[in-house]
Amino acid sequence: MVYCHCGLRAKIRTSWTALNPGRRFYSCPKQDDCGFFDWFDPPMCARAVNIIPGLLRGRNELQEANNALVHQNGRLKKLLIGSWILFLHTQNAYKTAYIKIIQDCASVNQNPKCIQ
């Protein structure tokens, strides 16, 4: 176990700097830390340092595109539900009006076929 200058168990964090992308290190667990720092991982090779930032950018772009699609999907679901509610309400209104016409026609003529 590694302890910081405060005597607390050091926390493992991940560096996302250009020179050390994805490299883990120990630091103080407090918000206003004591300045303790030590590497957990060995140094990265030059190829990894060059490749990882591009991979991260690509991953972040895909995540943003996915978030936009999830948001759009939610909006489309709400629109679909709203259109179905409107459709069912309209259908119910037509059904109610049709039944009223049949009832009015039957009461006036005593013949429910008067609407034909």
PERAKA-V320394 format. One line per field, one symbol per residue. ss: DSSP state (~ for helix, > for strand, _ for the rest). phi: phi as a letter, one per 30 degrees, with the letter a starting at -180 (. if undefined). burial: I if it has 16 or more other C-alpha atoms within 10 Angstrom, else O. A space follows every 10 residues. Layout:
ss=???
phi=???
burial=???
This chain:
ss=__>_____>_ >>>>______ ___>>>>___ ______>>>_ _____~~~~~ ~~~~~~~~~~ ~~~~~~~~~~ ~~~~~~~~~~ ~~~~~~~~~~ ~~~~~~~~~~ ~~~~~~~~~_ _~~~~_
phi=.ccdddjcdd ccbcdbdddb diddbcaddd dcddjdaadc cdeddddddd deeddddddd dddddddddd dddddddddd dddddddddd dddddddddd ddddddddch bddddd
burial=OOOIOOOOOI OIIOOOOOOI IIIIIIIIIO OOOOOOIOOO OOOOOOOOIO OIIOOOOOOO OOOOOOOOOO OOOOOOOOOO OOOOOOOOOO OOOOOOOOOO OIOOIOOOOO OOOOOO
